[in-house]
Amino acid sequence: MTRHAAILGCLGPVLTDEEKTFFRDVRPWGFVLFRRNIETPDQVRALTAALREAVDDETAPILIDQEGGRVQRLGPPHWRKYPPGRAYGTLATNDPLVRREITRLGARLMAHDLRALGITVDCVPVLDVPAPGAHDIIGDRAYGETVAEVATLGRAAAEGLIAGGVLPVIKHMPGHGRSMADSHENLPVVEASRAELEAVDFEPFRILSDMPMAMSAHVVYTAVDPGGPATTSRKVIRDVIRGAIGFDGLLMTDDLSMKALQGDFETRACAALAAGCDMILHCNGRMDEMKPVIAGTKVLAGKAKRRADAALARLAKSPEPLDLADAIARFDAAFEGRFAT
């Protein structure tokens, strides 16, 4: 069963006939949902079923960005609010194991929400270590301000998702925390030395290099390759992501429609795959962009297919048992009801 090495979005809460035909013909590996695609639980379940039906694959991955805080696609009134990553790292306790437990519990609850809707991949955890004075695009999405805090709580979040039958995606590899610009709008350029990057930015990703999937950063690291962002840099992917970090999981791009990247969409897709990314991510659902993206994307094969298959093999058929009422009570008590809905 051939599939294109692409994850695509759709425009609204229901698939159009044009989208059904397009997805059936190009057979992307997976799909990604955004707030524009979300209305009610029944509607989301119908949409995830329709997406899988379009590619004739009931296991097709469906992704979402459900971090909590300002990056939360599901929310009230149908789903609870979740705190941003930083809230876990600043819980009022002197016991770091409690912070870790509550971080895992929050992710486990998120996984419960997602799995019930047919969503099987969450683009969490954020492993970026924010630098003083950097752009706030990361900000409170980070679990802490040190490598140890970010790596410890990032792993806890990943473990909570996996326990709930949802795969995590570590991001934004190899590190977005020093960026002085928002890659949605501009190309960030990081001028830290290789030694600084190795010690801080790359380190959480190295510690969690056993994770099944990662998302690349649209960031230039001048100490590694001043010629282009990690997403389209063969040197960054080969020497840092696959080399120094040691990541051998599925590497997807960040969204190709972000303004940090240059060139038309076919060129962007070609450049990312040529650099060593395994999978193209395009999120906005615009057909005039998805068609050239697919034109620049190849059939999933070779090492990329092996990594994709290995990632899906880690998807639990039966989530870890959960006493939902008890879990919610413990979570709300930890945050003193600040995020109860």
N, C-alpha and C positions, 0 to 999 in steps of 0.2 A: 504494500500500500504506500504509494509515493505521496510525499507531502512537501510543500514549500517550506523553507527555513524562515518562516515569518509568523509573527503574532500580530493580529490586526484588530482594530476596533470597529464599531458600528455606530451609526448616527443617533439612534434613538432607542426607546424602550421596546420597540418591536422591529423585527427585521423586515425590510422592504423586499419586494420581489427581485429587484436588481441586486441587492446584497445576497440573497439566497443563491441566485444564479452565479454571481461572481465567486462566492466562497465555495460553491460546489465545483466550479471549474478550476480554481487555483489551489484549493485544498491547503490552506495555511495550517501550520502545526497547532496553533492555538489562537485564543482571543483574549482581549482585555476590555474590562468594563470601567466606565467612568460614571460620574453623577448623572450625566444626561441619560444614561441607560437604566436608571434606578427609579422605581416608583413604589411598588409594594412587594412583599415577599412572593406572592403568587405570580406576579408579573416577572420578577427576576428569575424564578424557577422556569417559567415558560420560555424566557429568552435564552437561558443557558441550554435548555433542551433543544431549542430551535437552532442554535449555533452548532451544536454537536450533530444534529440531524443534517445540517447543510453539508457537513464534511463526512457524513456517514461514519462517525466514530464516537461512541459513547464515552470514550476515555480522553477525548481532546481536552488539553489543559485550558482552563479559563482563569485569567489573572485579574487581580484588582490591587489598587494601592489602598490598603486599610491599615494605616499606621496608628491612627488616633491623632488627637489635636487638630491642626489645620489641614492635615492630609488624611481625610476620612470620607470615603465615597458612600458608605452606608451610615445613616444616622437617624435621630429621632424624626418622626414618632414611631417608626417601625423597629428601629435598632437603637441600642444604647450608645451614648457617647463614650469614647475612650480617651484617656489622657495622652498627651504627647510623650515621646520617649523620655524627655528630661524629667518629667514628673516622677518616673520610677526611680531615677537616680537621686532624687532629692526627697524621697520619702522620709518622714520624721522618725528615723530609727538609727541607732548606732550599730545595728547588726547588718552587715552587707548581705548575709544569707537571706534575710527577710526581703530586702530589695530584689534579690534574684528570684525568690519564690513568687513574689507578687508580679514581677515582670513575666515570668513563665505563665502564671495564672491568667494575666490579662490576655496574653497571646492565645492561651487555650480557649478562653471565652470567645475571642475573635474567630478562632477556627470553628467553634461550634456554630456561630452565626453564618460563616461562609459556607461550610460544608452542607448546611441545610438548604442552601440556595443553589447548589451545584457548582460553586466556585472552589477550585482546588489548588490555587497558587496565590499567595499573598506576597507582594513586593515589600517585604520586611525581613530582616531588620536593617535599619540605617546604621552603617558602621563607620560613618565619617566622624572624625575628631575635629570639632570646631576650633579654629585659631582665633585669638583675640583680634578684633577689628575686621574679621572676615564678613562677607555678605551674609545676611540673615536667612538666605535660602535654606540653609541647614538649621542653624539656630537651635530652637528647642526640640527639633526632631531628633537631635543627638541624645543618647542616653546619659552622657556625661561629658567632661572636659579632658579626661585622660584616657590613654589606651586601655588601662585596666578596667575602668568603668564601662567603656563602650564595648569592649570584647566580652566581659562577663555578662552584662545585661543583654547584649546582642545574642549571645549563645542561648541565654535563658528564653528569649523571645522565640528564637528559631526552634528550640526544643518544644515549646508550648504549641506552636503551629503543627509540627510534625506529629505530636501526640494526638492532636485533634484531626488528623487526616488531611492536612493542608501543607503544601510544600513552601518553604521560605525562599526568598531571593535576597542575597546580601547585596547591598548597594552603598555608595556608587563607586565601584572598583576602578582604580586603586586609591580613591580618596578625594572627596569634594570639600573637605572642611576648611581648607585654606583659601578657597576661591573668593575673589573680590568682586565677582559678578555672578548673576543668575544665568545659568546656561540655557534657560528657557528663552532668554532675550539676547544674550551676548556670549561670546566665547571667553571663558575664564582662562587666565594664564597664571600658573603658579611657578614662582622663581626660586623656591626653596632648594637647598642643596640635596643631592641624592642621599647623603647621610641623614639629613633631617627627615626626608620622606620615608626612608627605611625605618627609622626609629619611631615615627609617629603615624603618619598617614597610611602606610602600607601594613603596619603591624596588626591591626584588628582583623584585616582580611587574611593575613597569614595564619592567625590563630584560628580563624573559622574557615580555613581553606578546604575542610572536609564537607562543606555544605553542597547541596546538589546543584544550585543555580546562583548566578551572579549577574548584576547589571553593570555595564560599563559607564564611566564618567565621560561626559563631553568636556574634558578639561585638558589643557596643554600643560605638561610638566617639562620645563625647559632643561632641567638637568638630565632628562632621559631622551626626549625628542622634542626639540623646539618647533618642528615642522608641522605638527597637527595634534588634535586631541586624542586621548587614549582610544576612543571608539574606532578611529581610523588609522591608528599608529601600529604598524607591525612590530616596531621596536618595543613599545610599551606592553603590548599583549605578549610578545615572545619573551622579553627579558624580565619584565616585572610580574605580570599577571600569571603567566605559565611558569616563569622562572623563579624570581625571588619570593613571590607569594606562594607558589606551588599549587595553584588552583587548577584542578583538572575536571571541574564540573562544567555544566552548560553555561556559556557566556553569551548573554543577550545584550543588545545595544540598549541604551536609554532611548527615549522616543526620537525617531528620525526627523520628526517635524519641528524639533526645537531649533531656535535660531542660532545656536552655537555652531551648527554645521553649515557647510557651504555646498553649493552645487545643486543641481536638480535632484529629484528623489531617486531616480535610477542610479545616478552617480553616487549618491550617499550610500545606497544599499550595496552597490558593488564595492565601494571603498571599505566599508565595514567588514564585509565578508572576506575580502582580499587581505585585510589586516589580521584576520584570525578570529573575529567574532563568529559564533556558531549560529546565531539567530538574530533576525531583524525584528525590532519592535516599532510599530507605527500605530499611534493611538487615536487620532482624531476622527477616524471613520470616513474621511472625505474620499470619495471614489476617484476624483481627479488626481489625488496623491497616491492612493493605494495601487492603482494600475501601474504607474512607473516604478513604484517600490517593488512590486512583484516582478516587473521586467528586469530589475537588477538583482533579483534574488534567485538562488539556485535551489534545486531539489535537495532536501535534507539527506545527506549521505556521509559515509566515511566516519571520521572522528566525531563530527558534529552529531550524527545520528546515534553513535554509541553513547555520547554524553547525554543526549536527550532521552534515550531509552533508559539509561542508568538513573537519571533523575526521576522519571515516572515510576521506576521500580521501587523507589523509596516511599511512594505514596501508600499509606496504610489503608488496607481494605476495611478494617474496623478500627475506628478511633479508640484511644484509651478511654476507659470508663470515666464518666464525669457525673458527680452529684451536682446538678446545675444550681439548685437553690443554695446549697452550701457554698459553692464556688462564688456565686454572686455576693452572698453575705460576707464572705471573707474579703473579697475584692473591695466592696464598698466600705467595709470597716477600715481597711488599710488606708483608704483615701478620705476617711471621715465623711463619706457621702457626697464628696464634691463632684463626682462624675456619675452619680446615680440618676437614672431616668425612669 
